[in-house]
Amino acid sequence: MSEPETRELPSWAPPGRTPESHPVIRLLRRRLDEGSCPGERSDPHRLGLVVEGGGMRGVVSGGMLAGLEQMEALPAFDVVYGASAGAVGAAYFVARQALYGMEIYHHHLTDSEFMDYRRAARGEPILSIDYLLEKLMRGDKPLRVGRVLESAVDFRVAVSSVEENGCELLGPFGDVDHLYRALRAAISLPLVTGEPVEIDGRAYMDAAMTQPIPFFAAIEDGCTHVLNLLSRPQGVHRPAPGFWHRVTFGRALMSVSEGLADLYRDREALYRAGMEELARSSAEPEEEPFLYGLSVDADREPVHSFETDVDRLLEGARMGYSAAVEMVTGDPVETVVTLRALDDEGRVIEPPARGESVRSVAE
């Protein structure tokens, strides 16, 4: 079901420019050095963190979140935005459970209870949102929702509005059910995960149709600096929908919203335009708002949206983790040497029999 990725986009940094010279990286590092927290800033800026998803590809941005968590970077941000599967990872990050939540990908989401193509023949979504949100996030891998609701760092979920045919940000969240309905909307797609979700009388679905990397929404929300965690390798862009996707998913989307269906058909051009703007600002920052895109190296093999190979998912997590730690520290990170599983409080537990836990800490 995954379509081939295309490597045509420009690299972030031209010769002679290093990431640490970028205003977003400088601000992040300065705040980390100062121990800066919301409400106690020494600067006037608003630093946002945008997390891309992309189905199982979200394990890469999830690894980046785990790296930032290892660097205790959460308080340095003013607001965290999650799109699609990135909203799930972002919620765990705000709850200070990024590594714990990322393990869902290789421990649970390769299971047929979550992903089963045979459901399509029965007219059912291929992926089970209930398995992810109810069995895992509210059960076996509990999200500490109270931490999200009470966080000094704001949390917003990017979604596509069915009525407006544009990207909207949901939040702040008043209670547990409000948060989980937003997360459900963030990952809802006809045929794939389910129908749009109604919240306060309006229908929403996955931001993939409008802003899969919602840095424009973050700018409109007042951010002066935005760090974007990308799940595709540098220079890889979103492919145009193939014939199978057009006649199946495209038609299903048309029954929901003609405007969103049109955006879906134009998704390659829309994604390319956004990525070119992000690449330009990452490579040659000129004035606020500043954008920086963090991605794994261009020579890395992409993780696909419907990836089920545990080793590939673990490698994606490792790559993302290393990219984030290297960005913060400026030093190369060795390949993962210790793999451990954590409970929801961050305590080491015995690794499950199936797969491995990624704890990318060079020791």
BANU-27571 format. One line per field, with one value per residue (C-alpha): x, y, z; residue in three letters. Coordinates in Angstrom, 3 decimals, padded with zeros to 6 digits. Layout:
px	(X_...)
py	(Y_...)
pz	(Z_...)
r	(ALA_...)
END
This chain:
px	(000.000_002.975_004.111_007.768_009.464_011.229_014.542_014.486_014.251_017.222_019.414_018.998_022.506_024.736_028.534_029.895_026.733_026.401_023.137_024.404_024.506_020.770_018.603_016.282_019.174_020.857_017.658_017.058_020.617_020.589_017.392_018.771_021.973_019.923_017.448_014.728_011.087_007.732_006.923_010.578_012.165_015.075_014.058_010.863_010.582_007.991_009.655_007.424_008.078_006.257_006.099_005.383_003.726_003.025_001.697_004.435_006.985_006.178_008.694_011.425_010.041_009.266_012.963_013.731_011.334_013.053_016.376_015.004_013.550_016.968_018.321_015.489_014.426_010.654_010.717_012.711_009.658_006.627_004.253_004.292_002.266_001.517_000.100_-001.233_000.763_003.047_000.230_000.453_004.227_003.912_001.365_003.750_006.553_004.534_003.719_007.485_007.028_008.486_010.661_007.972_005.385_007.684_008.028_004.423_005.571_007.810_006.204_002.531_001.683_003.104_000.419_-002.574_-004.813_-003.733_-002.970_-004.856_-005.371_-008.111_-010.397_-010.567_-012.429_-015.070_-015.316_-013.522_-010.503_-007.154_-005.790_-007.607_-007.721_-009.486_-006.552_-004.109_-006.105_-008.180_-006.197_-002.740_-002.835_-005.642_-004.651_-001.434_000.800_-000.989_-000.455_-000.144_-002.971_-002.849_000.658_-000.526_-003.533_-001.482_001.674_003.225_004.236_001.156_000.022_-001.903_-003.181_-003.200_-006.203_-007.989_-011.377_-013.952_-016.090_-013.272_-010.948_-007.988_-005.714_-006.874_-005.259_-007.179_-006.449_-006.084_-007.889_-010.269_-010.457_-009.348_-012.119_-011.497_-007.826_-008.536_-011.146_-008.558_-006.018_-008.637_-009.360_-005.640_-005.296_-008.676_-008.669_-011.404_-010.568_-007.316_-008.362_-011.948_-014.367_-013.969_-014.451_-016.942_-015.743_-017.945_-020.233_-017.490_-015.881_-012.122_-009.657_-005.947_-003.920_-002.271_-004.711_-003.908_-000.645_001.162_003.963_001.975_004.669_002.456_-000.152_002.555_003.565_-000.058_-000.210_002.501_005.714_008.843_011.042_009.884_011.790_010.240_010.816_010.535_009.879_011.258_015.010_016.444_015.567_012.746_009.321_005.795_004.849_001.843_-001.076_-000.944_-003.840_-004.916_-004.927_-006.905_-009.674_-010.004_-008.950_-009.610_-013.211_-013.742_-012.434_-014.689_-017.707_-016.515_-015.289_-014.807_-012.411_-010.184_-010.308_-008.965_-006.161_-005.366_-004.963_-002.583_-000.715_002.647_002.734_001.475_004.017_006.819_005.982_005.988_009.220_010.938_010.016_011.278_014.498_015.078_014.563_016.658_019.564_019.426_017.507_016.902_014.253_011.521_009.741_012.658_012.124_014.468_013.798_015.445_015.640_017.806_020.535_019.583_021.359_019.065_016.337_012.879_010.547_007.264_003.851_002.726_006.054_005.778_009.406_010.557_014.210_013.357_011.265_014.049_016.523_014.181_013.948_017.729_018.253_015.757_017.220_020.766_019.730_018.083_020.923_023.532_021.501_021.386_024.924_026.771_028.575_028.207_026.210_027.345_024.977_022.658_024.601_021.942_018.424_016.017_012.307_010.815_007.586_005.326_007.424_010.675_011.883_013.777_011.795_012.682_012.461_009.503_010.160_009.139_011.428_013.648_013.216_015.247_017.194_019.740_022.067_025.778_027.090)
py	(000.000_002.308_004.286_004.792_007.854_010.294_011.997_015.393_018.033_020.217_019.574_021.708_023.080_024.311_024.019_026.263_026.437_024.276_023.624_025.275_028.624_028.460_030.758_027.893_025.711_028.640_029.486_025.877_025.430_028.734_027.840_024.416_025.998_028.466_025.876_028.097_027.198_028.609_031.768_032.322_033.136_035.500_036.029_037.283_034.442_031.690_028.378_025.714_022.042_020.473_016.677_014.984_011.589_009.501_006.232_003.850_006.389_008.243_005.974_008.210_011.441_009.406_008.576_012.288_013.013_010.354_012.073_015.463_013.857_012.426_015.989_017.175_019.589_019.766_022.928_024.770_024.774_026.990_024.816_021.360_020.599_017.077_016.028_012.590_009.877_012.687_013.847_010.574_010.864_014.526_013.696_011.173_013.758_016.404_013.729_013.090_009.565_009.926_006.819_004.778_005.820_005.284_001.602_001.133_000.999_-002.055_-003.802_-003.497_-001.840_-004.615_-006.895_-007.868_-006.604_-003.134_-003.543_-006.040_-005.562_-008.219_-005.715_-003.750_-006.628_-006.288_-002.541_-001.864_000.402_-001.315_000.157_-000.017_003.321_001.644_-000.719_002.191_004.652_002.408_-000.803_000.762_004.459_004.076_000.543_-001.388_001.641_004.368_007.974_010.123_012.383_014.507_015.607_016.698_018.618_020.351_020.942_024.406_023.646_024.022_021.088_021.454_018.807_019.686_018.403_018.982_020.674_018.942_022.090_024.589_022.361_023.704_022.982_023.824_023.456_021.767_022.667_023.485_020.435_020.609_016.931_013.423_012.737_016.025_015.127_011.607_012.814_015.212_012.396_010.242_013.034_013.496_009.944_009.496_008.769_007.006_003.362_003.578_004.354_005.577_008.398_012.026_012.760_015.315_017.722_020.562_020.122_020.191_017.301_016.791_014.301_013.736_016.864_014.897_016.502_020.091_020.495_017.201_019.295_022.158_024.799_027.372_026.758_027.151_030.495_031.649_030.569_033.099_031.090_033.057_029.926_026.453_023.171_020.573_016.863_015.160_011.479_011.266_011.370_014.640_015.323_012.757_014.134_012.841_010.926_011.705_009.326_006.287_004.771_002.444_005.275_007.557_005.049_003.835_006.369_009.301_008.216_007.552_011.007_012.556_011.211_013.114_016.376_017.356_020.100_017.715_015.250_017.987_018.697_014.983_014.883_017.847_016.470_016.119_019.787_020.997_018.925_019.982_023.680_023.352_021.391_023.838_026.676_024.645_023.770_027.419_028.641_025.808_026.538_030.336_031.890_035.590_036.921_035.782_033.462_031.023_027.403_024.461_020.933_018.029_014.881_011.805_011.734_011.564_008.234_006.476_004.165_005.622_003.876_003.259_004.323_000.704_-000.772_-003.998_-005.115_-004.725_-004.280_-001.482_000.254_-000.035_001.367_004.272_004.978_004.839_007.200_009.697_009.550_010.092_013.024_014.818_014.266_015.366_018.515_019.442_018.477_019.099_015.779_012.531_009.841_006.254_003.567_002.327_000.227_-000.375_-001.512_-001.503_-001.325_001.240_001.321_004.379_005.997_005.501_002.533_-000.253_-003.466_-006.782_-006.548_-008.325_-011.519_-009.863_-007.210_-004.869_-001.594_001.309_003.167_005.025_006.174_005.744_004.411)
pz	(000.000_000.488_-002.514_-003.450_-002.028_-004.345_-003.571_-005.236_-002.539_-001.607_001.404_004.518_004.924_002.086_002.414_005.147_007.237_010.328_012.197_015.393_013.580_012.898_015.081_016.097_017.272_019.016_020.892_021.910_023.170_025.030_026.818_027.734_029.081_031.141_032.382_030.927_031.646_030.508_032.423_033.323_029.964_029.475_025.835_024.144_021.630_021.208_020.356_018.848_018.239_015.262_015.010_011.677_011.658_008.587_009.972_011.051_009.785_013.005_014.727_013.268_014.718_017.839_018.105_017.793_020.645_022.735_022.051_023.064_026.176_027.031_026.781_029.094_026.362_026.952_029.158_026.473_024.194_024.576_022.585_020.980_017.842_016.633_013.268_012.367_014.174_015.329_017.616_019.530_019.928_020.861_023.589_025.134_024.912_026.743_029.338_029.670_028.307_024.809_024.853_026.549_023.975_021.014_021.924_020.840_017.219_017.398_020.361_019.431_016.119_013.949_015.371_013.194_015.968_014.837_011.120_008.976_005.232_005.233_006.938_003.681_002.027_004.740_004.247_007.525_008.180_007.767_011.003_014.330_016.143_019.060_019.522_019.640_021.717_023.967_024.435_024.420_025.337_027.877_028.883_028.351_027.543_029.513_028.573_031.700_030.592_033.721_032.849_029.390_030.697_033.399_031.366_031.375_027.777_025.592_023.458_020.199_017.784_014.071_012.119_008.823_009.087_006.886_006.660_006.107_004.020_005.962_008.879_012.392_015.800_018.603_022.221_024.998_026.341_029.245_030.117_029.210_026.703_024.890_024.453_023.223_020.736_019.345_019.033_017.337_014.854_014.200_012.880_011.185_007.446_005.446_004.638_006.599_010.171_010.096_009.434_010.567_014.261_015.515_018.185_019.382_016.387_013.753_011.845_011.763_010.338_009.751_008.889_006.062_003.645_004.597_006.578_007.256_008.786_010.338_010.681_008.922_011.615_014.268_012.763_012.710_016.362_017.174_017.034_016.165_016.028_014.968_015.158_012.843_013.424_010.034_009.514_005.971_005.250_004.047_000.424_000.234_-000.640_-000.606_-003.771_-005.913_-005.275_-007.543_-009.453_-006.636_-004.130_-006.441_-007.131_-003.532_-000.944_-003.271_-003.834_-000.140_000.660_-001.974_-000.085_002.987_001.474_-002.137_-001.071_000.897_-002.004_-004.281_-001.796_-001.715_-005.487_-005.241_-002.229_-003.996_-005.042_-001.650_000.247_-002.076_-001.666_002.119_002.171_-000.152_002.205_005.143_003.312_002.388_005.932_007.351_005.040_004.795_007.701_007.124_009.493_011.862_011.834_011.735_010.703_011.055_009.791_011.584_009.485_009.213_006.602_002.944_002.433_004.937_003.685_004.439_006.860_005.090_006.377_006.756_007.859_009.894_010.017_013.629_012.660_010.227_012.876_015.427_012.936_012.233_015.957_016.333_013.404_014.781_018.278_017.025_014.818_017.754_020.214_017.667_016.949_020.643_021.641_018.387_018.888_016.919_018.688_018.627_017.409_020.125_022.609_025.246_024.457_027.365_027.981_030.348_032.277_032.262_035.010_033.099_035.176_033.412_032.981_031.416_027.636_026.060_024.171_020.937_019.462_021.386_023.157_021.893_024.575_022.504_025.237_024.648_027.923)
r	(MET_SER_GLU_PRO_GLU_THR_ARG_GLU_LEU_PRO_SER_TRP_ALA_PRO_PRO_GLY_ARG_THR_PRO_GLU_SER_HIS_PRO_VAL_ILE_ARG_LEU_LEU_ARG_ARG_ARG_LEU_ASP_GLU_GLY_SER_CYS_PRO_GLY_GLU_ARG_SER_ASP_PRO_HIS_ARG_LEU_GLY_LEU_VAL_VAL_GLU_GLY_GLY_GLY_MET_ARG_GLY_VAL_VAL_SER_GLY_GLY_MET_LEU_ALA_GLY_LEU_GLU_GLN_MET_GLU_ALA_LEU_PRO_ALA_PHE_ASP_VAL_VAL_TYR_GLY_ALA_SER_ALA_GLY_ALA_VAL_GLY_ALA_ALA_TYR_PHE_VAL_ALA_ARG_GLN_ALA_LEU_TYR_GLY_MET_GLU_ILE_TYR_HIS_HIS_HIS_LEU_THR_ASP_SER_GLU_PHE_MET_ASP_TYR_ARG_ARG_ALA_ALA_ARG_GLY_GLU_PRO_ILE_LEU_SER_ILE_ASP_TYR_LEU_LEU_GLU_LYS_LEU_MET_ARG_GLY_ASP_LYS_PRO_LEU_ARG_VAL_GLY_ARG_VAL_LEU_GLU_SER_ALA_VAL_ASP_PHE_ARG_VAL_ALA_VAL_SER_SER_VAL_GLU_GLU_ASN_GLY_CYS_GLU_LEU_LEU_GLY_PRO_PHE_GLY_ASP_VAL_ASP_HIS_LEU_TYR_ARG_ALA_LEU_ARG_ALA_ALA_ILE_SER_LEU_PRO_LEU_VAL_THR_GLY_GLU_PRO_VAL_GLU_ILE_ASP_GLY_ARG_ALA_TYR_MET_ASP_ALA_ALA_MET_THR_GLN_PRO_ILE_PRO_PHE_PHE_ALA_ALA_ILE_GLU_ASP_GLY_CYS_THR_HIS_VAL_LEU_ASN_LEU_LEU_SER_ARG_PRO_GLN_GLY_VAL_HIS_ARG_PRO_ALA_PRO_GLY_PHE_TRP_HIS_ARG_VAL_THR_PHE_GLY_ARG_ALA_LEU_MET_SER_VAL_SER_GLU_GLY_LEU_ALA_ASP_LEU_TYR_ARG_ASP_ARG_GLU_ALA_LEU_TYR_ARG_ALA_GLY_MET_GLU_GLU_LEU_ALA_ARG_SER_SER_ALA_GLU_PRO_GLU_GLU_GLU_PRO_PHE_LEU_TYR_GLY_LEU_SER_VAL_ASP_ALA_ASP_ARG_GLU_PRO_VAL_HIS_SER_PHE_GLU_THR_ASP_VAL_ASP_ARG_LEU_LEU_GLU_GLY_ALA_ARG_MET_GLY_TYR_SER_ALA_ALA_VAL_GLU_MET_VAL_THR_GLY_ASP_PRO_VAL_GLU_THR_VAL_VAL_THR_LEU_ARG_ALA_LEU_ASP_ASP_GLU_GLY_ARG_VAL_ILE_GLU_PRO_PRO_ALA_ARG_GLY_GLU_SER_VAL_ARG_SER_VAL_ALA_GLU)
END
